[in-house]
Amino acid sequence: MSELITDNPSFDLGAWLGRRQAFRLIAARCSVADIECLAEIFEKKLYRLLGMTWERFCIECLGITRAWAESLIRRLKQLGPGYFKLNSVIRINPADYRLISGAVTDEGLSYRGEIIPLEPERATELAQALEALRNERIPEPEPVDSSERAFTKAEKHLQAVLAEFERLQAMNLDENGRLRLVVAVEAGRDHLDRIRLSTAL
């Protein structure tokens, strides 16, 4: 079992669990230290010291699902500690955090030349800055040309019509059916020819 013991002398699994009896609250607010400890428990399989599987450890000791615990660990690896520092003060989803992550520093949130500390009493100010930063980083949608929309729609419908004609051609049609198909195809061809000629290229 010695290989399961963490090489971090300051980490004590029992003491940490004692502090985290209400660990399910981590779904709303959590510290970077808590997530780092959770990641260490998972990666070094320290839950085995308690004779448990990872899933049982999450449910019985932490009060959260295995999937949620692993989601938190992934967020730590993908987004870094800044996400949890900010999220402990004001809720922010991962997608929005990715947009503004460059503005999060060890000192706080950088906005318009000022650093806003990540402190609960600055939550309102942080929320306003986050909204402004998010809006700045979401590009305005490019206007779609009406003719481009019309071309896309026409080409899509034309392809569908041609596919239906080909499907009809592959069927075992009687003489009357084959005649109807020829008449429909010729009518469509004549209509397309009139459009082509009127374009005057």
Secondary structure as UniProt FT lines:
FT   HELIX           2..4
FT   TURN            9..10
FT   HELIX           13..19
FT   TURN            20..22
FT   HELIX           23..27
FT   HELIX           32..43
FT   TURN            44..45
FT   HELIX           46..50
FT   HELIX           54..56
FT   HELIX           57..62
FT   HELIX           66..79
FT   HELIX           81..87
FT   TURN            88..89
FT   HELIX           94..100
FT   HELIX           101..103
FT   STRAND          109..111
FT   TURN            112..113
FT   STRAND          114..116
FT   HELIX           120..122
FT   HELIX           123..137
FT   HELIX           146..170
FT   HELIX           175..199
//
